[in-house]
Amino acid sequence: MPNTYYFDAAAHEPPSPAALDAFHAALSLGNPSALHDRGIAAKQALEGARESIAQDLNCLPEEVYFTSGATEACNWMMESLSAYTGKLDFPRHYEHHAVLEYPPVEKIRRTDRTGFTNMMANNETGEIYDILSMRRNAPNALFACDATAAVGQIPVDFKALGVDYLAFGAHKFGGISGIGCLIVKKDTPLISMIRGGAQERGKRAGTESVALACAMAAALHERTVHMDADREHLAKCRDLLISYLLRFIPDTYVNGPYAPKDVDIRLPGNANLSFLGVESPALVMVLSTEGVYASSGSACTSGEADGSYALRAMGYPANRARSAVRFTLPYTVTEDDVLGAVPLIVSAVEKLRRLTPTP
C-alpha cells in the first residue's frame, strides 16, 4: 500500500493516544449534574479536566468554560466584547471568520471602554503575533484573543498575556473534535451563551461532555510536557520541507515571516507556500490523489475562488493568494515523511503547470 502523508494538522491534528485513552475511560461516567455516585464521579472528572487545563495555561479553574469548539468560543467572546464595550477596535481582516462575522449585540451596559481583538497566531501563515506588546499599548481595553492556532503549539500563559478572553479548540492539538474552551479573566463581563440550565456557572446550559473534556485535557497536558522538544522537531521538518520545495520548484514563495530554525515568529509546523501558475484548490485535489494531504487555507474557508482571504488582507497579490497551499505538520511527522512527500508535491505542481495555459 502506498505511503500517505498527512500535512493538514492545522485543520485537524489526529487524536493522541493519551486523548483516546482518557476519552474511553470517561465514557461510562454519568451526567455530571446528577446526584448519584456516577454523576459525582463524572463531576469530579470534569472538574479534574478543568483544573488540568488551567494549570497548563496558567489560569484559574473557574476561568475555564467548556464550549462545543473554537468557533463557539470565538463567537461567545466577541458577543461579550461587543455587549460590554462602547467602541470596538474592529478585528484585523486576516482574523478567522468566527471573529470577523460576530453578530451585533444590543448594548447591555453603557461604557466608554474600548474592545480590542487579535489572534495569537495566524491559522494560515503561522505568523505569531506579539500579544504582550499589544496589551501594553492598550492597557485598559477589553482584550479578546483567538488562540486556536497557538494553544498546544507554542507556550501560552494566560495570566502573563493579560488578555481578558482566550478561545481555542481541542482538535488542533490532538484532542477530539466537538469541544473547546473560552478562558475568561476573573470578574470580566460575560454574556450567557445558552440558557436553560446551571452548567458552566450558569453561562452555558447543556450537559457537558465529560469524555471530550478529559480527552482535551490529556492532549493539552501531553503537548505542554513535550513542548520544547516538539517545537524543535517540527521546525526541523518544516525547514526541510520548505528548503526542498524552494529548491526544486521555481516560482515558489513562502508566505508569512520565516527564518530557518526559528520558532518565535512562525508556528513550528507551518509551511505556507505559493506555487505561481497553479490554482491552490486544484493542487490540493491532485496532491490528495497522490497521498499528500494539505489545504488551500483555513479549513473553514478553503476553496475560495479568489484564493485565501487572509493573504489578500495581508496585502499579498492575487496570484500569490490563489496559488497558496498550507502544509501543517503533525507531531508524529518524520524527516522520512517529508522526503517521501517532496517528489509527489514537485510532480503535482509540474503536472498542473503543464495543463495551465500561459497568460
N, C-alpha and C positions, 0 to 999 in steps of 0.2 A: 504493500500500500504506500503511495507517495507521501512524503512528509508534508505537513501543513505548518504554516507559520502565522500565529495569531498575534498581530501587531495593532490591535484595536482596544487596548486595555483602558484607555480614557473613556470609551463608551461603556465598557463592562469588563472589569477585572474578574476572571473566573474565581468563584468562591474558594477560599483557602481551606485546607484540611481542618485547621483549628475552628474555622467558622462552621463548617459542616458538622463537626463533632458536637459543638455547642448547640447548634440548631436541633439535631436529632435528640440530644439529651433533654432538651426542654419541651419537646413536642407533647409529651404525655402529661405535662403540668396542667392545672386547671385555669379558670378565669381569675386573673389577679385581683378582681374586685369581690370575689366570693369569700365567704367567711369560714368555710370548712378547711380541712388540712391541705387539700390540694390547691385551693385558692391562696392560702397563706404561703405555701411553697412557691407558687407562681409569683406572688408579690415579692417575695424575697429574691427570687431570681431576677425579676425585672429591676428591682432597686439595686441589686448587685451589678447588673449591666450598666445602669445609670452611673453608679459610683466608679466603675472601671473607666468609662468614657471620660468622666470628669477628671479623674486622676491623670489620664493620658494627655488631656488637653488643658490641664491646669485651670479648671473652673470648679464651681461648687456643684454638687449633685442636683441641688434644687434649681440650678440654672439650665439644666438639660431637659428639653422637651422632645419626646419622640414624635415623628411625623411619618407619613407614608413614603417619603423620599425627599430628595433635594429640591424638586420643583415646588412641592407644597411648602417646604421650609422657606424658600425664597419668596413665595407669594405671601406667606404669613409675615415675614419681617418687613416686606415692602408695604403691605397694607397697614401694619402697625406704624411704620415710619411716616407714611402719608397721613395717617389719622392723628398723630400726635405732634406734628411739626407744622409751622406756619409757612415754611418755604422749603422746597425740596431742590437740592443741588442735583439736577437730573442725571441719571446714570450715564456713564460713558457708553457710546453706541457700540462698543465691542463686547458689552456685557451679554450674558445669557438672556434669552427671551423671557425666562421666568422672572427676571428682574426688570427687563425693559417693558414688558407688557402687563405690569401690575395694574389691576383695576382701580379706578378712582374710588376713594372712600370719603364719605362725609366727615368733616372735622368733628372729633369727639371732644377735644379740648383746645380752645383757642390759645395759641402760644406763638412767640416770636422765635422759637428755637428752629434752627436750620437742620434739615435732614441731609445726610451725605451717604453715598454708597460707592464702593469699588470692590471688584473681585480680588481675591488674594493671589490667584494665578490664572492666566488665561487658558481656557479649556481647548483652544485651537493651537496657538503658537507655543504654549507652555511658558510664556513670559511671567516671571514672578514680580509682583508689584510691592513697592515699599510702603506697606500699610502703616508702619510706625511713623514714618515721616508725614504721611497724610493725616494721621491723627494729631500729630504735633501742630500741623498747620490749621487744623480745625478742632481745637480742644473742646469746644462747647457744643459741637454738633452732635446730633443723634446719628451714630455711625453704624450702617449695616454692611456686612461683608459676606459675599458669596465665596465660601472656601471649598466648594465642591471639588475643584481640580487639585486642591492643595492638601487636604487632610489625608493622612496616610502616605503622602508622597514626600513632604518636607515637614520639618518641625513646626507645629502650631501651638502657640502658648496664648490662650485666650486672655488671661489676665495681663500679660505683658503687652499684647497688641492694643489693649484699651478700647476695643470696639464694643458696641452695645448689643449687636446681634451678629451671629455667625451661623451660616447654614451649610449643610453638607449631606451627602447620601452614601449609604453603605456599599453599594455595588461598584464604587470607584476604587476601593482598596481591598477587595477580597471578601466583603460581606455578601449578603444575598439581597437581590432586588426586592423592593417593596417596603423599605424602611430608611429613614434618615433622621436628622436631628436639627433642631434650632436651639442654639445656646443663646440665652438672654441674660444680660448682666442684671444682677440683683437690683430691684427697685426700678428697673427700666419698664416703661409702659408697654403693654402687650394686649392686643385685642383678642377676643375669644374667636378661635378659628372655626370650631364646630360645637354646636350647642346640643344639650340633651343628656349630659352626664357629668360626673365629677372627675373623670380621668384627666391626667396631666394637669393637676392642680386647678381643675375647673375650666381650663382654657381650650382643651381639645377633647371633646367627648368621643366615646367609642372604645371598645375593648382593645387594649394594646396587644401587639403580637409579641409575646414573651420569647418565643423561639427566634424570631428575627432580631430582636433586641440583643439577645445573648450572642447570636452569631456576629452581629455588628461589633459588639464589644470585644469579642475574641479576635476578630480580624484586625481591629484597630490596635489592640494591645500587641499583637504579633508584629505589626508594621512598626509600632513605636519602639519595641525592643530591638528590632533589627534595622532601624532607620539608617544609621551611618553606613553600614556595610551594603545595604540595598541601594542606597543612593550612588555609592561609588561604582557598584557593579552595573547599574542601569546606565549611568553616564558613560561608562566604558563601552557598553554595547551600542548605545546611541551614537557615540562618536565614530565607532567602527562603521555603522550603517551610513551615516552622513558622509564620511570620507570616501567610501566606495561609490556611493551614488553620484557624488560630485565628480569623481574621477572618471567614471565610465559612461555617464550620461551628460552630453553637452547641453547647454542652455538650461541648467538646473540651478535653482536658488533656494537657500534656506530662508524661511520666513520667521521673523522674530529674532530677538537678540540671541547671539550664540558665540560661545568660546569653548574650544575643546577642554574637557575635564571639569568645566565649571558646573556647579550645582546650585548656585546662588541667584543667577539671573534667569535661569530656564529650568523647568522641571526636568529631572534627570532622564526620564524615559521618553521624552517628546522629541520627535523629528518631523517637522512640518516643512515640506519642500514643494516648490512649484516646478513642474516639468513643462516648459513652454511648448505650445503647439499641441497640447493634449488636453482634452476636457476631463476634469477630475472624476465625474461620475462614471464615465466610460472606462477610465483607467482602474477605478476601484472594482468594477464588474469583471474586467479582464483578469485582474490580479486574483480575484476570488476563484476563477476557474482554474488558476494555477496553484491554488492552495495558499495564497498570501492574503491575509485579511487586514484591511486598513479602512480608512474612512475619508470622505471628501470634506470633512469639517466636523462640527458638533453633531453628535448622533441625533439630536433633536431637530436639526435643520439641514441634514445632509441632503444633497441632491438639488440644492437651489440652482435655478437656471443661470443666474448671474454670478455664480461662484460664492465663496464664503463672504457672508455679510460682515463678519468680524474683520477680515483682511481689508475689505473695502473701507470699513470705518477707520482702520488704522492708516489709510492713505495708500495702500498698495494699488498699482494699476490693475485694470480689469483682466489683462492676460495672466497676471500672477494669481489673482483671486480665482479665476476659472480653472486654473491648472494645478491648484494646490491639493496635496494629499497629506493627511496626517497619519504618521506611523507612531503608535504609542506602545511601548514595550511592557509586557507583564513581568512580574518579579521572577518568574520561572524561566525567562529567556536565557539563552546561552549564546556565546560567540559563534558556535557552530550553527545556531538558528539564523543568525544574521548572515553568515557566509552562505548558507543554503538559500536564503531568500533573495540575496542581491542579484544573482543572474536571472531569476524569474522576473524581478522588477525591471531590470535592464531590458530584457526581451519584450516585456509587455509595453514599455514606453516606445521602443523601436517599432513594434508592430503597429501601434496606433499612429505614430508619426508617419509611417508609410501610407496609411489609409486616409490621413487627413490632408485635404488639398492645401497647398501652399498659397497664402493670400497674395 
